[in-house]
């Protein structure tokens, strides 16, 4: 009997230039990662502002920084987390289907 070669279980690098869907997905993935970084940084600024306000006088500027950090972080993180999971699921689906 002849055996057919089995595909490797390791993740292989996919050439996204030949597939426009994967190329678009890669672009969205880059923007998603950037939005996550900025969102988490905004939450960090908010936390630092609150603790700085508690340690000193809680001025209106500190309140605005804390509120602004939470608002910007929430606006950026909610869609970027969902899109990140969607991209991972789509890539996994492509690997399972052999695309």
C-alpha positions as a Markdown table, in Angstrom:
| # | Residue | x | y | z |
|---|---|---|---|---|
| 1 | Unk | 0.0 | 0.0 | 0.0 |
| 2 | Unk | 1.1 | 3.5 | -0.7 |
| 3 | Unk | 0.6 | 6.1 | 2.0 |
| 4 | Unk | -0.4 | 9.6 | 1.2 |
| 5 | Unk | 1.5 | 12.3 | 3.0 |
| 6 | Unk | -0.3 | 13.8 | 5.9 |
| 7 | Unk | -0.4 | 17.5 | 6.4 |
| 8 | Unk | 1.8 | 18.9 | 9.1 |
| 9 | Unk | 0.1 | 19.7 | 12.4 |
| 10 | Unk | 2.1 | 22.8 | 12.8 |
| 11 | Unk | 0.7 | 26.1 | 11.7 |
| 12 | Unk | 2.2 | 27.0 | 8.3 |
| 13 | Unk | 2.7 | 30.5 | 7.0 |
| 14 | Unk | 0.0 | 31.4 | 4.6 |
| 15 | Unk | 0.8 | 33.7 | 1.6 |
| 16 | Unk | -1.9 | 36.3 | 2.0 |
| 17 | Unk | -0.9 | 38.0 | -1.3 |
| 18 | Unk | -2.6 | 35.3 | -3.3 |
| 19 | Unk | -5.9 | 35.5 | -1.4 |
| 20 | Unk | -7.7 | 38.9 | -1.3 |
| 21 | Unk | -9.9 | 37.7 | 1.6 |
| 22 | Unk | -6.9 | 36.8 | 3.8 |
| 23 | Unk | -5.1 | 40.0 | 2.8 |
| 24 | Unk | -8.0 | 42.0 | 3.9 |
| 25 | Unk | -8.2 | 39.9 | 7.1 |
| 26 | Unk | -4.5 | 40.6 | 7.8 |
| 27 | Unk | -5.1 | 44.4 | 7.5 |
| 28 | Unk | -8.1 | 44.2 | 9.8 |
| 29 | Unk | -6.0 | 42.2 | 12.3 |
| 30 | Unk | -3.2 | 44.8 | 12.3 |
| 31 | Unk | -5.8 | 47.6 | 13.0 |
| 32 | Unk | -7.4 | 45.5 | 15.6 |
| 33 | Unk | -4.2 | 44.9 | 17.5 |
| 34 | Unk | -3.4 | 48.6 | 17.4 |
| 35 | Unk | -6.9 | 49.5 | 18.7 |
| 36 | Unk | -6.4 | 47.0 | 21.6 |
| 37 | Unk | -3.1 | 48.5 | 22.5 |
| 38 | Unk | -4.5 | 52.0 | 22.5 |
| 39 | Unk | -7.6 | 50.9 | 24.4 |
| 40 | Unk | -5.7 | 49.2 | 27.2 |
| 41 | Unk | -3.4 | 52.2 | 27.4 |
| 42 | Unk | -6.4 | 54.4 | 27.8 |
| 43 | Unk | -7.6 | 52.2 | 30.7 |
| 44 | Unk | -4.2 | 52.4 | 32.2 |
| 45 | Unk | -4.2 | 56.2 | 32.0 |
| 46 | Unk | -7.6 | 56.2 | 33.7 |
| 47 | Unk | -6.4 | 54.0 | 36.5 |
| 48 | Unk | -3.3 | 56.1 | 37.0 |
| 49 | Unk | -5.4 | 59.3 | 37.0 |
| 50 | Unk | -7.7 | 57.9 | 39.7 |
| 51 | Unk | -4.9 | 56.8 | 42.0 |
| 52 | Unk | -3.1 | 60.1 | 41.4 |
| 53 | Unk | -6.3 | 61.9 | 42.3 |
| 54 | Unk | -6.7 | 59.9 | 45.4 |
| 55 | Unk | -3.2 | 60.5 | 46.5 |
| 56 | Unk | -3.4 | 64.3 | 45.9 |
| 57 | Unk | -6.4 | 66.6 | 45.3 |
| 58 | Unk | -9.0 | 65.2 | 43.0 |
| 59 | Unk | -9.1 | 68.1 | 40.6 |
| 60 | Unk | -11.5 | 68.4 | 37.6 |
| 61 | Unk | -8.6 | 67.6 | 35.3 |
| 62 | Unk | -8.0 | 64.3 | 37.0 |
| 63 | Unk | -11.7 | 63.5 | 36.7 |
| 64 | Unk | -11.7 | 64.3 | 33.0 |
| 65 | Unk | -8.6 | 62.1 | 32.4 |
| 66 | Unk | -10.1 | 59.2 | 34.3 |
| 67 | Unk | -13.4 | 59.6 | 32.4 |
| 68 | Unk | -11.8 | 60.1 | 29.0 |
| 69 | Unk | -9.6 | 57.1 | 29.5 |
| 70 | Unk | -12.6 | 54.9 | 30.3 |
| 71 | Unk | -14.6 | 56.2 | 27.4 |
| 72 | Unk | -11.8 | 55.9 | 24.8 |
| 73 | Unk | -10.8 | 52.5 | 26.1 |
| 74 | Unk | -14.4 | 51.2 | 26.0 |
| 75 | Unk | -15.0 | 52.5 | 22.5 |
| 76 | Unk | -11.8 | 51.0 | 21.1 |
| 77 | Unk | -11.7 | 47.7 | 23.0 |
| 78 | Unk | -15.3 | 46.4 | 22.6 |
| 79 | Unk | -15.2 | 46.1 | 18.8 |
| 80 | Unk | -11.5 | 45.2 | 18.6 |
| 81 | Unk | -11.9 | 42.3 | 21.0 |
| 82 | Unk | -14.8 | 40.9 | 19.0 |
| 83 | Unk | -13.1 | 41.4 | 15.7 |
| 84 | Unk | -9.9 | 39.7 | 17.0 |
| 85 | Unk | -11.9 | 36.6 | 18.0 |
| 86 | Unk | -13.7 | 36.7 | 14.6 |
| 87 | Unk | -10.4 | 36.8 | 12.7 |
| 88 | Unk | -9.0 | 33.9 | 14.8 |
| 89 | Unk | -12.1 | 31.8 | 14.2 |
| 90 | Unk | -12.0 | 32.5 | 10.5 |
| 91 | Unk | -8.3 | 31.6 | 10.2 |
| 92 | Unk | -9.0 | 28.4 | 12.2 |
| 93 | Unk | -11.9 | 27.6 | 9.9 |
| 94 | Unk | -9.7 | 28.1 | 6.9 |
| 95 | Unk | -7.0 | 25.8 | 8.3 |
| 96 | Unk | -9.5 | 23.1 | 9.2 |
| 97 | Unk | -11.0 | 23.2 | 5.7 |
| 98 | Unk | -7.6 | 23.2 | 4.0 |
| 99 | Unk | -8.0 | 26.7 | 2.4 |
